[in-house]
Amino acid sequence: MSDRDSIGAEIILLEKRALEQWNHGDPDGFIALSSDGVVYEDPALEHPLVGKEALEAYYDPIRGKVEITDFKMIDPVVRVSSITAVLIYGYEARRDGSLFRMRCTEVYRATLTGQWEIIRTRWSCFRSVY
């Protein structure tokens, strides 16, 4: 396995662990992964959030209220450069019998300590062509 492949696998694992927490109402996995200057964009927001404090304030009112019974990361792809990695994937989740589909793009940056942190998140609506 190449270094880029192992970094890609690590990024996917970090994201999956954070999603598993989120799907049980705990946003702390994503908060811990996010840089202080993270930029977060979501279709539910009129404007992007800038900074970890803004992200925490957004997540706090829904803490403990999300319960996803089943989810999938669909076709995750990671592209790695020297200090950044871009993760793109489809997200499919079931909640209360309903199916939700989104797309996610995360930009990760390597820190000076060798850890990966999210510097940019963009969630978008999934449109089926069928």
Solvent accessible surface area in square Angstrom, and as a share of the most:
residue,aa,sasa,rsa
1,M,183,0.82
2,S,60,0.39
3,D,112,0.58
4,R,148,0.54
5,D,83,0.43
6,S,49,0.31
7,I,43,0.22
8,G,8,0.08
9,A,51,0.40
10,E,76,0.34
11,I,0,0.00
12,I,48,0.24
13,L,83,0.41
14,L,42,0.21
15,E,0,0.00
16,K,89,0.38
17,R,135,0.49
18,A,2,0.02
19,L,1,0.00
20,E,76,0.34
21,Q,69,0.31
22,W,48,0.17
23,N,3,0.01
24,H,116,0.52
25,G,3,0.03
26,D,46,0.24
27,P,0,0.00
28,D,62,0.32
29,G,9,0.08
30,F,16,0.07
31,I,15,0.08
32,A,82,0.64
33,L,23,0.12
34,S,5,0.03
35,S,6,0.04
36,D,116,0.60
37,G,49,0.47
38,V,1,0.00
39,V,44,0.25
40,Y,11,0.04
41,E,48,0.22
42,D,23,0.12
43,P,64,0.40
44,A,84,0.65
45,L,43,0.21
46,E,156,0.70
47,H,125,0.56
48,P,64,0.40
49,L,32,0.16
50,V,106,0.61
51,G,13,0.13
52,K,46,0.19
53,E,148,0.66
54,A,33,0.26
55,L,3,0.02
56,E,62,0.28
57,A,67,0.52
58,Y,58,0.22
59,Y,11,0.04
60,D,74,0.38
61,P,86,0.54
62,I,60,0.30
63,R,95,0.35
64,G,62,0.59
65,K,135,0.57
66,V,16,0.09
67,E,91,0.41
68,I,18,0.09
69,T,108,0.63
70,D,72,0.37
71,F,45,0.19
72,K,111,0.47
73,M,33,0.15
74,I,57,0.29
75,D,112,0.58
76,P,45,0.28
77,V,62,0.36
78,V,21,0.12
79,R,169,0.62
80,V,18,0.10
81,S,57,0.37
82,S,107,0.69
83,I,101,0.51
84,T,40,0.23
85,A,0,0.00
86,V,48,0.27
87,L,0,0.00
88,I,87,0.44
89,Y,4,0.01
90,G,8,0.07
91,Y,18,0.07
92,E,24,0.11
93,A,2,0.02
94,R,108,0.39
95,R,83,0.30
96,D,129,0.67
97,G,78,0.75
98,S,53,0.34
99,L,76,0.38
100,F,102,0.43
101,R,95,0.35
102,M,45,0.20
103,R,109,0.40
104,C,1,0.00
105,T,43,0.25
106,E,1,0.00
107,V,31,0.18
108,Y,0,0.00
109,R,89,0.32
110,A,27,0.21
111,T,42,0.24
112,L,193,0.96
113,T,114,0.66
114,G,50,0.49
115,Q,118,0.52
116,W,24,0.08
117,E,35,0.16
118,I,1,0.01
119,I,45,0.23
120,R,74,0.27
121,T,8,0.05
122,R,110,0.40
123,W,32,0.11
124,S,26,0.17
125,C,71,0.43
126,F,55,0.23
127,R,194,0.71
128,S,61,0.40
129,V,133,0.76
130,Y,236,0.90
